[in-house]
């Protein structure tokens, strides 16, 4: 099989194009795709710890800390002391972070709808199942 048409190259090429397009779509909102994944996760699970967030996003804790620090500078995220353990912090979106989420979630959803245009719901389900199988195969 020609390297340029291999499954691995197709996955990499598609992932890169999706990421580039999302960067462009999110630019007016002053967030990157990486920052967006953190904002979206915090909206779904407010009050989680930095370690829990890193685990959910399957990202290195140092990278998550850097993303949090950048979002704190933008006043999108705040750390609050955990009432049960004063050494620990919980992460929350600020009002400004929630406003960002409300704007960008529509952009993200519209983009994904356009990326999946022409696929039936059964095809999308099958595609997601296949991606999960590949992910399991390459997981530690």
C-alpha positions in Angstrom: 0.0 0.0 0.0 1.2 3.5 -0.9 2.3 5.3 2.3 0.3 8.4 1.3 -3.0 6.4 1.2 -2.3 4.3 4.3 -4.8 4.2 7.1 -2.2 5.8 9.5 -1.6 8.7 7.1 -5.3 9.2 6.6 -5.9 9.4 10.3 -3.0 11.8 10.9 -4.0 14.0 7.9 -7.7 14.1 9.0 -6.8 14.9 12.6 -4.4 17.7 11.6 -7.1 19.2 9.3 -9.7 19.0 12.0 -7.4 20.7 14.5 -6.4 23.4 12.0 -10.0 24.2 11.2 -10.9 24.3 14.9 -8.0 26.7 15.5 -9.4 29.0 12.9 -13.0 28.7 14.1 -12.0 29.3 17.8 -9.7 32.2 17.0 -12.4 34.9 17.4 -13.1 33.5 20.9 -9.4 33.6 22.0 -9.2 29.9 22.8 -7.3 27.0 21.3 -8.7 23.6 20.7 -6.7 22.4 23.7 -8.1 25.1 25.9 -11.5 24.4 24.6 -11.4 20.7 25.6 -10.6 21.8 29.1 -13.4 24.4 29.2 -15.9 21.9 27.8 -14.8 19.3 30.4 -15.0 21.8 33.3 -18.5 22.8 32.2 -19.5 19.1 32.4 -17.7 18.3 35.7 -17.3 21.5 37.7 -15.2 21.2 40.9 -12.9 18.4 39.8 -9.2 18.4 40.6 -6.4 19.1 38.2 -5.4 15.4 38.3 -8.9 14.3 37.6 -9.1 16.7 34.7 -5.8 15.4 33.3 -7.1 11.9 33.6 -10.4 12.7 31.9 -8.7 14.5 29.0 -5.9 11.9 28.8 -3.3 14.6 29.0 -0.1 15.0 30.9 -0.7 16.8 34.3 2.0 19.4 33.4 0.3 20.3 30.1 -3.1 20.6 31.9 -1.5 22.9 34.5 -0.1 25.1 31.7 -3.6 25.2 30.1 -5.2 26.0 33.4 -2.7 28.8 34.0 -3.4 30.3 30.6 -7.2 30.1 31.1 -6.8 31.7 34.6 -4.9 34.7 33.0 -7.9 35.0 30.6 -10.2 34.8 33.7 -12.0 31.8 32.3 -11.0 29.4 35.1 -10.5 29.6 38.8 -9.0 27.4 41.5 -10.9 27.1 44.8 -9.7 25.4 47.9 -11.4 22.0 48.5 -13.5 22.4 51.6 -12.6 18.8 52.7 -8.9 19.2 52.1 -7.4 22.6 52.3 -4.3 21.4 50.5 -6.3 20.5 47.4 -7.9 22.7 44.8 -11.1 22.3 42.7 -11.4 23.9 39.3 -14.4 25.9 38.1 -15.3 28.0 35.1 -15.8 31.7 35.9 -18.7 33.7 34.6 -16.5 34.7 31.7 -15.5 31.1 31.2 -19.2 30.1 31.1 -19.9 32.9 28.6 -17.0 31.5 26.4 -18.5 28.0 26.7 -21.9 29.2 25.6 -20.5 30.9 22.5 -18.0 28.3 21.5 -20.1 25.2 22.1 -22.3 26.2 19.2 -19.3 26.8 16.9 -17.9 23.4 17.9 -21.2 21.6 17.4 -21.7 23.3 14.0 -18.2 22.4 12.9 -18.6 18.7 13.9 -22.0 18.6 12.1 -20.3 19.9 8.9 -17.3 17.5 9.3 -19.7 14.6 9.5 -22.1 15.8 6.8 -23.1 13.1 4.4 -22.7 10.3 7.0 -25.8 8.6 8.3 -26.2 8.2 12.1 -25.4 4.5 11.7 -22.2 5.4 9.9 -21.2 7.9 12.6 -21.9 5.2 15.3 -19.9 2.6 13.4 -17.1 5.1 12.8 -16.9 6.0 16.5 -16.8 2.3 17.4 -14.0 1.7 15.0 -12.0 4.6 16.4 -12.5 3.3 19.9 -11.2 -0.1 18.8 -8.1 1.5 17.3 -7.6 3.6 20.4 -7.8 0.4 22.6 -5.3 -1.3 20.3 -2.7 1.5 20.7 -3.3 2.2 24.4 -0.8 1.2 27.0 
